[in-house]
Amino acid sequence: MPIIHPQALVDTCAELADDVEVGAFSIIGPQVKIGAGSVIGSHVVLTGNTTLGRNNRIFQFSSIGGISQDKKYSGEPVTTTIGDNNVIREYVTIHAGTAQDRGDTQIGNDNWLLAYTHIAHDCVVGNHTVFSNAAQLSGHVRVGDYATMGGFSGVHQFCRIGAYAMVAAGSIILQDVPPYMMVAGYPAKSAGVNSEGLRRRGFSPEDIQAIRRAYKTLYREGLTLKEARDKIAQESLQFPVLDALLRFLEVEGRGIAR
């Protein structure tokens, strides 16, 4: 049986795995599902049609699954889906999706969402990301695997943050950030390749050098985006690590932060 503090309020229709722990004064709604090994701290609110996978740890005063801060929302059935092995620290807020987009806000696996992080409606966050304190996502944002969001950074709605990208603390993202890159400032501009992050993730020196060359092609040679893509595509024949960058650049979005 789940270990539920006597001062927690857990709806009888909620589905909790047998070893889930729930702290004092937490509130868990009727459509919430929580997987095995998860620990819910005190004063946590889990509401809406929300699913948490296995081995998640939710710290005190977090709020997950609430309705979006979108005036267009009018009660449609929407969801929040969280994977496995996530750490969600104090005062984190994650809002459910909206019918105007995918109807679901999704967090992957093995993410660290530090205190005061906000994930708005219809966002999709991949795996192994780090959100430093007070990182904020507006609605409809996509964040790739292993991305790092600096403290007090903010992302405009519909932007994309590529895999292995790094956003400096205090940055405001108004355009897409390609994979492997670093950005900084308000508005955020290119700040080089996330070389140290790539080394830590096991990228070879040869692949990192290829990414650096692609960075120069994209940002330093005065090429149009199409010209840069074509040149990077030729390089990718020898260095497949560039395929992720090419796929990202092929999607029409808000333009890339340059």
C-alpha positions in Angstrom: 0.0 0.0 0.0 1.2 3.6 -0.7 2.6 5.4 2.3 0.3 8.4 2.6 0.7 10.9 5.5 -2.6 11.2 7.4 -2.7 15.0 6.7 -2.5 14.5 2.9 -5.6 14.5 0.7 -5.5 11.8 -1.9 -8.7 11.2 -3.9 -9.9 7.6 -3.8 -9.9 7.5 -7.6 -6.2 8.4 -7.9 -4.0 5.6 -9.0 -0.8 5.2 -6.9 1.7 2.4 -7.1 2.1 0.4 -3.9 5.4 1.9 -2.9 4.6 5.6 -3.6 5.1 8.0 -0.7 3.0 11.1 -0.2 3.9 13.8 2.3 1.8 16.0 4.7 -0.7 18.5 3.3 -0.2 17.3 -0.3 -3.3 17.2 -2.5 -3.7 14.5 -5.3 -6.7 14.7 -7.6 -8.9 11.9 -9.0 -7.3 11.7 -12.4 -3.7 11.4 -11.2 -1.6 8.3 -11.8 1.8 7.9 -10.0 4.3 5.2 -10.9 6.3 3.0 -8.6 9.1 4.4 -6.5 7.9 8.0 -6.7 8.1 10.2 -3.7 5.8 13.2 -3.3 6.9 15.7 -0.7 4.7 17.9 1.5 2.4 20.6 0.2 2.5 19.3 -3.4 -0.5 19.7 -5.6 -1.1 17.1 -8.4 -4.2 17.8 -10.3 -5.9 17.4 -13.7 -5.4 14.3 -15.9 -1.7 13.9 -14.9 0.5 10.8 -15.2 3.8 10.4 -13.5 6.1 7.5 -14.3 8.5 5.7 -12.0 11.0 7.0 -9.5 10.1 10.6 -9.7 10.8 12.8 -6.7 8.6 15.9 -6.3 9.7 18.4 -3.7 7.5 20.6 -1.5 5.2 23.3 -2.8 5.3 22.1 -6.5 2.2 22.3 -8.5 1.7 19.9 -11.5 -1.2 19.4 -13.9 -3.1 22.7 -13.3 -5.0 24.4 -16.1 -3.0 26.6 -18.4 -2.5 30.3 -18.2 -4.1 30.7 -21.6 -7.3 32.7 -22.0 -8.4 30.5 -24.9 -8.7 27.4 -22.6 -12.3 26.6 -21.9 -12.3 23.3 -20.1 -11.4 20.9 -22.9 -9.9 17.5 -21.7 -6.2 18.0 -21.6 -3.3 16.1 -20.0 0.1 16.4 -18.4 2.6 13.5 -18.8 5.8 13.1 -16.9 8.3 10.2 -17.5 10.7 8.4 -15.1 13.5 9.4 -12.8 12.8 13.1 -12.7 13.8 15.5 -9.9 11.3 18.3 -9.5 12.4 20.8 -6.9 10.6 23.4 -4.7 7.9 25.6 -6.2 8.1 24.1 -9.7 4.9 24.7 -11.8 3.9 22.5 -14.8 0.7 23.3 -16.6 -1.5 21.0 -18.6 -1.8 21.3 -22.4 -4.5 23.1 -24.5 -6.8 22.0 -27.2 -5.2 24.6 -29.5 -2.0 22.6 -29.7 -1.2 19.0 -28.7 -3.4 18.9 -25.6 -0.6 17.6 -23.5 2.4 19.0 -21.7 5.2 16.4 -21.7 8.3 15.9 -19.6 10.6 13.0 -20.5 13.0 11.1 -18.3 16.0 11.9 -16.0 15.4 15.6 -15.9 16.4 18.1 -13.2 13.9 20.9 -12.8 15.3 23.1 -10.0 13.4 25.5 -7.8 10.9 27.9 -9.3 11.1 26.4 -12.8 8.0 27.0 -14.9 6.9 24.7 -17.8 3.8 26.2 -19.5 1.1 24.5 -21.5 1.9 22.2 -24.4 5.6 22.3 -23.9 7.7 19.2 -24.7 10.9 18.6 -22.7 13.1 15.7 -23.7 15.5 13.6 -21.5 18.4 14.5 -19.3 17.8 18.2 -19.3 18.8 20.6 -16.5 16.7 23.7 -15.7 18.5 25.9 -13.2 16.6 27.9 -10.7 13.7 30.0 -12.1 14.1 29.0 -15.7 10.8 29.7 -17.5 9.2 28.3 -20.6 6.2 29.9 -22.3 3.7 27.8 -24.0 4.4 25.5 -26.9 8.2 25.4 -26.4 10.2 22.3 -27.3 13.5 21.4 -25.5 15.8 18.7 -26.7 17.7 16.0 -24.8 20.6 17.1 -22.6 19.8 20.8 -23.0 20.8 23.1 -20.1 18.7 26.2 -19.2 20.5 28.7 -17.1 19.0 30.3 -14.0 16.4 33.1 -14.6 16.4 32.4 -18.3 13.1 32.8 -20.2 11.9 31.3 -23.5 9.3 32.9 -25.8 6.3 30.8 -26.9 6.8 28.4 -29.8 10.6 28.5 -29.6 12.8 25.4 -29.8 15.9 24.6 -27.8 18.0 22.0 -29.5 19.6 18.9 -28.0 22.9 19.6 -26.1 22.3 23.4 -26.3 23.2 25.6 -23.4 21.3 28.8 -22.5 23.2 31.2 -20.3 21.8 32.5 -17.0 19.5 35.5 -17.4 19.0 35.0 -21.2 15.8 35.7 -23.0 15.2 33.4 -25.9 13.1 35.0 -28.7 14.3 32.6 -31.5 15.3 29.0 -31.9 18.6 27.7 -30.4 20.1 25.0 -32.6 21.6 21.8 -31.2 25.1 21.9 -29.6 25.1 25.7 -29.4 25.4 28.3 -26.6 23.4 31.5 -26.4 23.5 34.4 -24.0 21.9 37.9 -23.6 18.6 39.7 -24.0 17.7 39.0 -26.7 19.9 35.9 -26.7 22.6 35.7 -29.4 25.0 33.1 -30.4 27.9 32.5 -28.0 29.7 29.6 -29.5 29.6 25.8 -29.3 28.8 24.0 -26.0 32.1 22.2 -26.3 32.5 21.4 -22.6 29.0 20.0 -22.4 29.7 17.9 -25.4 33.0 16.6 -24.0 31.2 15.6 -20.8 28.6 13.7 -22.8 31.3 11.6 -24.6 31.5 13.4 -28.0 34.8 12.7 -29.7 37.3 15.5 -30.4 36.7 14.9 -34.1 32.9 15.4 -33.8 33.3 18.5 -31.7 35.6 20.0 -34.3 33.0 19.2 -37.0 30.4 21.0 -34.9 32.7 24.0 -34.5 33.2 24.1 -38.3 29.4 24.0 -38.7 29.1 26.8 -36.2 31.4 29.0 -38.3 29.4 28.1 -41.4 26.2 29.0 -39.8 27.2 32.1 -37.9 30.5 33.5 -39.3 30.6 33.2 -43.0 27.8 35.5 -44.0 25.8 32.8 -45.7 22.0 32.6 -46.0 20.4 29.9 -44.0 19.9 27.7 -47.1 23.5 28.1 -48.2 24.7 27.2 -44.7 22.5 24.2 -44.6 23.8 23.0 -47.9 27.4 23.3 -46.8 26.8 21.6 -43.5 25.0 18.8 -45.4 28.2 18.1 -47.3 30.2 17.9 -44.1 27.6 15.6 -42.5 28.5 12.9 -45.1 31.7 12.4 -43.2 30.4 13.5 -39.7 26.9 12.1 -39.0 26.9 14.0 -35.7 25.7 17.0 -37.8 22.5 15.3 -38.9 20.7 16.5 -35.8 21.7 20.0 -36.6 20.5 19.7 -40.2 17.1 18.2 -39.1 16.7 21.1 -36.7 17.5 23.7 -39.4 15.1 22.2 -41.9 12.1 22.9 -39.7 10.5 26.3 -40.2 10.2 28.0 -36.8 10.9 31.5 -35.4 14.3 31.7 -37.0 17.5 30.9 -35.2 19.2 33.1 -32.6 22.1 34.6 -34.5 
